[in-house]
Amino acid sequence: MPDYFAQFLSTEIGLPLLCSLVTGMLIGIDREVQGKPAGLRTHAPVCLAATLLTLAAAQQELRTQLARQWLIWCWADRPFLGKLPCSTAEE
């Protein structure tokens, strides 16, 4: 199996996507049985897309925090580079 599938099928990404898809399908089936509009073909992709966007936002936030910490660490105690506006180091 290629390496890019290994990360996708990990429990951090694959499990939430699978659970949201199953939940959306259950909600959609229930609505179709009751004869309401917006059944299975609507709720399954909506739940899946919502989970995918939430996971993407969480990953982006983690990367942003790591990048910010790295910048602060790199620029700390280096007076020739100046201070970062977001620096938390004591003056």
Backbone as numpy.savetxt, mean C-alpha at the origin, in Angstrom:
# Nx Ny Nz CAx CAy CAz Cx Cy Cz
9.62 -20.36 -10.59 8.77 -19.18 -10.59 9.66 -17.93 -10.59
9.37 -16.96 -11.45 10.18 -15.74 -11.49 10.16 -14.99 -10.16
11.21 -14.19 -9.96 11.35 -13.46 -8.69 10.26 -12.42 -8.47
9.76 -11.79 -9.54 8.75 -10.75 -9.35 7.43 -11.32 -8.88
7.18 -12.61 -9.13 5.97 -13.23 -8.59 6.11 -13.54 -7.11
7.33 -13.79 -6.66 7.55 -14.14 -5.26 7.15 -12.98 -4.35
7.49 -11.76 -4.72 7.11 -10.61 -3.90 5.60 -10.37 -3.97
5.01 -10.56 -5.15 3.58 -10.34 -5.30 2.78 -11.34 -4.48
3.25 -12.56 -4.42 2.53 -13.60 -3.69 2.89 -13.65 -2.21
3.68 -12.71 -1.74 4.04 -12.70 -0.34 2.81 -12.38 0.52
2.93 -12.64 1.80 1.78 -12.41 2.68 1.50 -10.93 2.87
2.48 -10.06 2.62 2.25 -8.63 2.79 1.38 -8.05 1.68
1.41 -8.64 0.51 0.67 -8.10 -0.63 -0.41 -9.06 -1.10
-0.03 -10.30 -1.32 -0.95 -11.28 -1.89 -2.12 -11.62 -1.00
-1.86 -11.79 0.28 -2.93 -12.17 1.21 -4.00 -11.09 1.35
-3.64 -9.82 1.55 -4.70 -8.79 1.59 -5.48 -8.69 0.28
-4.80 -8.83 -0.87 -5.51 -8.78 -2.14 -6.47 -9.94 -2.28
-6.05 -11.12 -1.89 -6.91 -12.29 -1.97 -8.11 -12.15 -1.04
-7.87 -11.70 0.19 -8.97 -11.53 1.15 -9.97 -10.47 0.67
-9.47 -9.39 0.10 -10.39 -8.35 -0.38 -11.19 -8.85 -1.57
-10.56 -9.63 -2.43 -11.29 -10.17 -3.57 -12.38 -11.12 -3.12
-12.09 -12.00 -2.16 -13.09 -12.93 -1.64 -14.22 -12.17 -0.95
-13.86 -11.15 -0.16 -14.89 -10.36 0.52 -15.78 -9.63 -0.48
-15.17 -9.02 -1.50 -15.96 -8.34 -2.52 -16.86 -9.31 -3.28
-16.37 -10.52 -3.53 -17.20 -11.51 -4.21 -18.37 -11.94 -3.33
-18.13 -12.13 -2.04 -19.22 -12.51 -1.13 -20.28 -11.41 -1.05
-19.85 -10.16 -0.96 -20.80 -9.05 -0.92 -21.58 -8.98 -2.23
-20.86 -9.14 -3.35 -21.52 -9.09 -4.65 -22.51 -10.22 -4.86
-22.15 -11.43 -4.44 -23.07 -12.57 -4.56 -24.31 -12.34 -3.71
-24.11 -11.83 -2.51 -25.25 -11.55 -1.63 -26.19 -10.53 -2.27
-25.64 -9.50 -2.88 -26.46 -8.48 -3.51 -27.18 -9.02 -4.74
-26.51 -9.90 -5.49 -27.17 -10.48 -6.66 -28.31 -11.42 -6.26
-28.11 -12.16 -5.17 -29.17 -13.05 -4.68 -30.39 -12.24 -4.24
-30.15 -11.09 -3.65 -31.25 -10.23 -3.20 -31.85 -9.42 -4.34
-31.25 -9.49 -5.53 -31.79 -8.78 -6.69 -31.47 -7.30 -6.71
-30.44 -6.88 -6.01 -30.06 -5.46 -5.98 -29.05 -5.18 -7.09
-29.01 -3.91 -7.54 -28.00 -3.57 -8.54 -26.60 -3.55 -7.92
-25.60 -3.45 -8.75 -24.19 -3.43 -8.31 -23.87 -4.70 -7.53
-23.80 -5.79 -8.27 -23.55 -7.08 -7.64 -22.11 -7.50 -7.70
-21.91 -8.73 -8.15 -20.59 -9.36 -8.13 -19.60 -8.64 -9.04
-20.01 -8.31 -10.24 -19.08 -7.69 -11.19 -18.69 -6.27 -10.79
-19.37 -5.70 -9.83 -19.01 -4.37 -9.36 -18.21 -4.44 -8.07
-18.68 -5.19 -7.10 -18.05 -5.19 -5.78 -16.70 -5.88 -5.73
-16.52 -6.95 -6.50 -15.22 -7.64 -6.48 -14.09 -6.74 -6.97
-14.21 -6.09 -8.14 -13.11 -5.22 -8.57 -12.95 -3.97 -7.71
-14.05 -3.45 -7.16 -13.94 -2.26 -6.32 -13.16 -2.57 -5.04
-13.47 -3.69 -4.41 -12.74 -4.10 -3.20 -11.27 -4.36 -3.51
-11.01 -5.02 -4.63 -9.64 -5.32 -5.03 -8.86 -4.03 -5.30
-9.46 -3.10 -6.02 -8.79 -1.83 -6.33 -8.54 -1.00 -5.08
-9.50 -0.99 -4.16 -9.33 -0.24 -2.92 -8.16 -0.79 -2.11
-8.06 -2.11 -2.04 -6.95 -2.73 -1.32 -5.62 -2.45 -2.01
-5.61 -2.53 -3.32 -4.38 -2.28 -4.06 -3.90 -0.85 -3.87
-4.80 0.12 -3.91 -4.41 1.51 -3.68 -3.95 1.75 -2.25
-4.58 1.09 -1.30 -4.17 1.23 0.10 -2.78 0.66 0.31
-2.50 -0.51 -0.27 -1.17 -1.11 -0.15 -0.12 -0.24 -0.84
-0.44 0.32 -1.98 0.51 1.19 -2.68 0.81 2.44 -1.86
-0.21 3.01 -1.25 0.01 4.20 -0.42 0.84 3.87 0.80
0.61 2.72 1.40 1.39 2.31 2.57 2.85 2.09 2.20
3.10 1.47 1.05 4.48 1.26 0.60 5.15 2.59 0.30
4.44 3.52 -0.31 5.02 4.82 -0.63 5.35 5.59 0.65
4.49 5.52 1.63 4.74 6.20 2.91 5.97 5.64 3.59
6.12 4.33 3.55 7.29 3.69 4.15 8.56 4.14 3.44
8.54 4.17 2.12 9.72 4.60 1.37 10.03 6.06 1.62
9.01 6.90 1.75 9.22 8.32 2.01 9.87 8.52 3.38
9.40 7.79 4.39 9.98 7.90 5.72 11.42 7.43 5.74
11.70 6.33 5.05 13.07 5.83 5.00 14.00 6.80 4.29
13.52 7.39 3.20 14.34 8.37 2.47 14.61 9.60 3.32
13.61 10.05 4.04 13.77 11.23 4.90 14.77 10.94 6.02
14.67 9.78 6.65 15.62 9.41 7.70 17.03 9.30 7.15
17.17 8.75 5.94 18.48 8.62 5.34 19.09 9.99 5.05
18.27 10.92 4.53 18.77 12.27 4.25 19.21 12.97 5.52
18.42 12.85 6.56 18.79 13.49 7.83 20.07 12.88 8.36
20.22 11.57 8.27 21.42 10.92 8.75 22.64 11.35 7.94
22.48 11.44 6.62 23.61 11.82 5.76 24.05 13.26 5.98
23.10 14.15 6.23 23.43 15.55 6.34 23.72 16.00 7.77
23.48 15.15 8.74 23.73 15.53 10.13 25.24 15.67 10.35
25.63 16.67 11.10 27.03 16.93 11.47 27.92 17.18 10.27
27.39 17.74 9.22 28.18 18.12 8.06 27.90 19.59 7.76
28.60 20.48 8.45 28.27 21.91 8.33 28.52 22.47 6.93
29.41 21.87 6.16 29.68 22.40 4.83 28.52 22.16 3.86
27.61 21.23 4.19 26.45 20.97 3.34 25.25 21.84 3.70
25.31 22.43 4.86 24.17 23.22 5.31 23.17 22.34 6.05
22.09 22.93 6.50 21.09 22.19 7.25 19.87 21.93 6.38
19.27 20.77 6.60 18.02 20.47 5.94 16.88 21.19 6.65
15.89 21.66 5.93 14.76 22.30 6.58 13.98 21.33 7.46
14.06 20.03 7.16 13.32 19.05 7.95 14.18 18.38 8.99
15.38 18.89 9.22 16.32 18.26 10.15 15.80 18.34 11.58
15.97 17.24 12.29 15.53 17.20 13.69 16.71 17.29 14.63
17.90 17.51 14.11 19.10 17.58 14.95 19.07 18.88 15.76
19.60 18.78 16.96 19.66 19.96 17.84 20.70 20.93 17.30
20.45 22.21 17.47 21.40 23.23 16.98 22.46 23.50 17.98
